[in-house]
């Protein structure tokens, strides 16, 4: 069974044409094999760790890179991460 996490896809970017060009990553499922279960999601070891840090929501969407960086850089500001559903 594959990991059920949904991650940013930096290979297939979405472009929004406007007064200035905005680049936005798409989303794709994780391609790694699931190694364990957190609540109801089957996740690989990397996403299990991230779920326990509060960086994966209950639907399996992984936080964007910029938010992951902020949560890890300022642990006092985000004591339980962004999402608390996986805390045990």
For each residue, the residues with C-beta under 8 A, 3 or more apart:
1: 33 34 42
2: 29 30 31 32 33 34 42
3: 29 30 31 32 33 34 42 43 44 47
4: 29 30 34 41 42 43 60
5: 29 30 41 43 44 47 50 56 60 61 62
6: 27 28 29 30 59 60 61 62
7: 27 28 29 30 62
8: 25 26 27 62 64 65
9: 12 13 25 26 27 28
10: 13 25
11:
12: 9 26 28
13: 9 10 23 24 25 26
14: 23 24 25 26
15: 21 22 23 24
16: 21 22 24
17: 21
18: 21 22
19:
20:
21: 15 16 17 18
22: 15 16 18
23: 13 14 15
24: 13 14 15 16
25: 8 9 10 13 14 64
26: 8 9 12 13 14
27: 6 7 8 9 61
28: 6 7 9 12 31
29: 2 3 4 5 6 7
30: 2 3 4 5 6 7 43 44 47
31: 2 3 28
32: 2 3 44 46
33: 1 2 3 44
34: 1 2 3 4 37 42 43 44
35: 43 44 45 48
36: 42 43 45 48
37: 34 40 41 42 43
38: 41 43 48 51 52 56 86
39: 58 85 86
40: 37
41: 4 5 37 38 51 56 60
42: 1 2 3 4 34 36 37
43: 3 4 5 30 34 35 36 37 38 47 48 51 56 60
44: 3 5 30 32 33 34 35 47 48
45: 35 36 48 49
46: 32 49 50
47: 3 5 30 43 44 50 51 56 62
48: 35 36 38 43 44 45 51 52
49: 45 46 52 53
50: 5 46 47 53 55 56 62 68
51: 38 41 43 47 48 54 55 56 83 86
52: 38 48 49 86 87 88
53: 49 50 71 72 81
54: 51 71 78 80 81 82 83 84 86 87
55: 50 51 62 63 67 68 71 81 82 83
56: 5 38 41 43 47 50 51 60 61 62 63 83 86
57: 60 61 63 82 83 85
58: 39 83 85
59: 6
60: 4 5 6 41 43 56 57
61: 5 6 27 56 57
62: 5 6 7 8 47 50 55 56 68
63: 55 56 57 67 68 71 82 83
64: 8 25 67 68
65: 8 68 69
66: 69 70
67: 55 63 64 70 71 82
68: 50 55 62 63 64 65 71 72
69: 65 66 72 73
70: 66 67 73 74 77 78
71: 53 54 55 63 67 68 74 75 78 81 82
72: 53 68 69 75
73: 69 70
74: 70 71 77 78
75: 71 72 78 79
76: 79
77: 70 74
78: 54 70 71 74 75 81 82
79: 75 76
80: 54 84 87
81: 53 54 55 71 78 84
82: 54 55 57 63 67 71 78
83: 51 54 55 56 57 58 63 86
84: 54 80 81 87
85: 39 57 58
86: 38 39 51 52 54 56 83
87: 52 54 80 84
88: 52
